[in-house]
């Protein structure tokens, strides 16, 4: 330290630079010595970080490999079912769309963030290294997120947009083809929404960067200012940052308004699906107010886009804010105007204002549900059936069902499951030609029950031993034995039957309704086939289904199923195969998830092999003006077709899709997206085609819509003068009115020449019980899919099903007998009330089931059959006896067959063809003998042959 003398005699300290530097170094050294020596522990921390990094990388790789493994298994499965084109179509479509979109978004985001950070650096130079590193990361992550959302939301919509097949029908308001609304508008709308979300996300990222800069900027000011910062300094910093980002923010707002303008234009078309008016679709107030409101918003948003760009760049926010506030003000104002128009212009003159819109709704709804070409016929509802009428409709009478689904299923499970590991899931209805006679039957598959296999809790039993069901059980819907139970014409294991048409060459069922888990076949140990006495017969699978389990495939499936057994089991060889997705509904849905399915496939025996047939539907909720309905799964739609039938081989698992409706644009669009995926119906095997049937699901939907949309006069529709409903009945043990189930019947329609397999449903007026009409859907031949409605005269009373139910309860003979049956420890249950049209008359048939109420193992049995015709109603032990009683044909023991005696005499009296006379008499005798022994099947056969002989004699 040095000192210098001053004039006043005082001394002033003179600082030596070297001294000062040494002092500061000493101070820093002392501070370092005081700090604990914890920095030496950094090396272990770096080591831990390295370990965690390696673990993280391994976890990411394993996750990636797991995803790749799933794709590999999907590839193997789609290859097995021969639908690799469908599999690759999805992948290629996603990559074709996703990669270019990712590159475009990456270029845009990198360019944007380069611009953003270059602007920020001009006033805030501390972001140099930060910006260079972060902008790339943000751009990549942003592009991945946006392109991923784009692929997920738009890839299939884009395929529909690109391959749209026109409907060749335009809406009446905008004049656009229906395909625009079904395929193109959803794509445009989803695209705009995605772009709006993408721009908004980019805007949010910009704001986050702005917030980070503001926070870090304030911190820097605090560090530099020992006494803090003033409010003015903070505001100046904020304004400085705003100057940096006002350009990108202005661009954002401009782009959002442009997208809002486009979205407003697209939203204008939504008036076609408005539910606020008197009918579904655009009505008077929608057309006059809502459409113009969207047009106004389209122009307003475009104008605000220009304003936001101009004034934003000039740092003037007020015009932008005012413009944005106009939108909700105008929206609510126009909404109020719409209410005023509705209340003061439309409602006082509602029909006059809404007439053409009601007509649009009627026309488009009928078209959308394919009920616009229903053939309407007059049905007299007379009560004048004669013996000749019964003879001419002998096959119809011989196929009247007296067995119901649920009781029949109970009988099958009780008498034909044999072991606890077998079960029948449900009963299907179909028709077969047995001994040249059309016969309606119940048929069900004996499947392996996954919930109750013997020793099923072991992996080997579940996946290698109990692999398949076995055979079917068949019973005519018309026949019961002495106990009142269905007569089984195919039964037991192996299946036995007297009918050549029902014999099965391959009864094993590897793919079914209950097959919900994978199995492994062709292992060193054989599979259980079926029980035989005290032993079990074994079997090896020889079908084409399954994926071979090579060593790599075993590893892949082990990972996928989280099971080491697949990898280390000594029973599995290179020739073993894994059968997966064996449940029919899952198998079909995985191949074509864009279709909607009836989840209840039905089994068919064709040429000695078993097949599942499944109904597939095309539907949309974008059909203009069409009133919506709900599907079984709760989804809404307003257009539907049963255009595709799916056939699944129960043994090999092969799946084929056939298009039965060539006029369905949606099905044709799918066929265009996936060339070769859907086959023409002409390629279906002829014997399989004979078992196609009108979908019950579709028929019920159409019946429901026809309740209102049979009215084509807008005035009648507006006044709801002629609303119908599906007829009601009592069913089961409860006296609650429920809808009559649509019924499959073999019958001769009044205007047709021969019997056909049809589905039918009766109608009554709304909240009334008298019969007003019935609808039939044809299942056979070239007229497959046609709907016919037979309408009764409005001035004539024809009893409906519920009125027959009420008459049963009031009948002084029948009611006491039913009460008596229910008092003897028995439960009395009513079956389906069947409406049987014969010529121009209606015959009602209802079976009565009795079941012990004390024995849980007891089976329901048909004990009585009620038949009603006109004013007559009787209950007898069998259908034949009941018909005899109704028509007073019981005398002489001839029963129903006696009604054709006179017809035979008259036809053969003056006929010189003695051979035909002789044959007719022989057939009549055989028919009587068959009836006497209760053989309904033989009786129906002989009566059918007799009818043909009589026709020859009368010529």
ZIQUITA-V893863 format. One record per backbone hydrogen bond with DSSP energy under -1.0 kcal/mol. NH is the residue of the N-H (numbers start at 1). CO is the residue of the C=O. If there is no record, write none. Layout:
nh co
NH CO
NH CO
This chain:
nh co
2 14
4 12
6 10
9 6
12 4
14 2
20 16
21 17
22 18
23 19
24 20
25 21
26 22
27 23
28 24
29 25
30 26
31 27
32 28
33 29
34 30
35 31
38 36
41 38
42 39
45 41
46 42
47 43
48 44
49 45
50 46
51 47
52 48
53 49
54 50
55 51
56 52
57 53
58 54
59 55
60 56
61 57
62 58
63 59
64 60
65 61
66 62
67 63
68 64
69 65
70 66
71 67
72 68
73 69
74 70
75 71
76 72
77 73
78 74
79 75
80 76
81 77
83 78
87 83
88 84
89 85
90 86
91 87
92 88
93 89
94 90
95 91
96 92
97 93
98 94
99 95
101 97
102 98
103 99
104 100
105 101
106 102
107 103
108 104
109 105
110 106
111 107
112 108
113 109
114 110
115 111
116 112
117 113
118 114
119 115
120 116
121 117
123 120
124 120
127 124
131 127
132 128
133 129
134 130
135 131
137 133
138 134
139 135
140 136
141 137
142 138
143 139
144 140
145 141
146 142
147 143
148 144
149 145
150 146
151 147
152 148
153 149
154 150
155 151
158 154
159 155
160 156
161 157
162 158
163 159
171 176
178 169
180 177
182 178
183 179
184 179
185 180
188 184
189 185
190 186
191 187
192 188
193 189
194 190
195 191
196 192
197 193
198 194
199 195
200 196
201 197
202 198
203 199
204 200
205 201
206 202
207 203
208 204
209 205
210 206
211 207
212 208
213 209
214 210
215 211
216 212
217 213
218 214
219 215
220 216
221 217
222 218
223 219
224 220
225 221
228 225
234 230
235 231
236 232
237 233
238 234
239 235
240 236
241 237
242 238
243 239
244 240
245 241
246 242
249 245
250 246
251 247
252 248
253 249
254 250
255 251
256 252
257 253
258 254
259 255
260 256
261 257
262 258
263 259
264 260
265 261
266 262
267 263
269 266
270 267
271 268
272 269
273 270
274 271
281 274
287 283
288 284
289 285
290 285
291 286
293 289
294 290
295 291
296 292
297 293
298 294
299 295
300 296
301 297
302 298
303 299
304 300
305 301
306 302
307 303
308 304
309 305
310 306
311 307
312 308
313 309
315 312
316 311
321 317
322 318
323 319
324 320
325 321
326 322
329 325
330 326
331 327
332 328
333 329
334 330
335 331
336 332
337 333
338 334
339 335
340 336
341 337
342 338
343 339
344 340
345 341
346 341
347 342
349 346
350 347
353 349
354 350
355 351
358 354
359 355
360 356
361 357
362 358
363 359
364 360
365 361
366 362
367 363
368 364
369 365
370 367
371 366
375 787
377 789
379 791
382 840
390 386
391 387
392 388
394 391
397 393
398 394
400 397
402 477
403 477
408 404
409 405
410 406
411 407
412 408
413 409
414 410
415 411
416 412
419 417
422 419
423 447
428 443
430 441
432 439
434 437
437 434
439 432
441 430
442 475
443 428
444 473
446 471
447 423
447 445
449 421
452 449
456 453
458 455
462 458
463 459
464 460
465 460
466 461
467 465
469 509
470 446
471 507
473 444
474 490
475 442
477 440
481 485
484 481
487 479
489 474
490 474
491 496
496 491
502 499
503 500
505 608
506 608
509 469
510 650
511 650
512 582
516 514
519 579
520 463
521 577
524 571
527 539
528 465
529 537
530 537
532 535
535 532
537 530
539 527
547 578
549 576
550 548
554 550
555 551
556 552
557 553
558 554
559 555
560 556
561 557
563 558
568 564
569 565
576 573
577 521
578 547
579 519
584 512
587 583
588 584
589 585
590 586
591 587
592 588
595 592
596 617
598 615
602 613
604 611
606 609
609 606
611 604
612 648
613 602
614 646
616 644
617 596
618 641
620 639
625 272
626 623
629 637
631 635
634 631
637 629
638 620
640 368
641 618
643 641
644 616
645 658
646 614
647 656
648 612
649 654
650 610
653 649
656 647
658 645
659 679
660 643
661 643
664 661
668 664
669 665
670 666
671 667
672 668
673 669
674 670
677 674
679 657
681 659
683 680
684 681
689 685
690 686
691 688
692 689
699 695
700 696
701 697
702 698
703 699
704 700
705 701
706 702
708 705
709 705
711 708
717 713
718 714
719 715
721 716
724 707
725 764
727 762
729 738
732 830
736 734
738 729
740 727
743 760
745 758
747 756
752 749
756 747
758 745
759 777
760 743
761 775
763 773
764 725
766 723
768 765
771 798
772 763
773 763
774 790
775 761
776 788
777 759
778 786
779 757
784 781
785 778
786 783
788 776
789 375
790 774
791 377
792 772
796 793
804 800
805 801
806 802
807 803
808 804
809 805
810 806
811 807
815 811
817 813
818 814
819 815
820 816
821 817
822 818
825 823
827 851
829 849
830 732
831 847
834 845
836 843
838 841
841 838
843 836
844 868
845 834
846 866
848 864
849 829
850 861
851 827
853 825
858 855
861 850
862 484
863 848
864 848
865 876
866 846
867 874
868 844
869 872
872 869
874 867
876 865
882 878
883 879
884 880
885 881
886 882
887 883
889 884
893 890
898 895
899 896
900 897
901 898
904 900
905 901
906 902
907 903
908 904
909 905
914 912
917 913
918 914
919 915
920 916
921 917
922 918
923 919
924 920
925 921
926 922
927 923
928 924
929 925
930 926
931 927
932 928
933 929
934 931
935 930
936 934
939 935
940 936
941 937
942 938
943 939
944 940
945 941
946 942
947 943
948 944
949 945
950 946
951 947
952 948
953 949
954 950
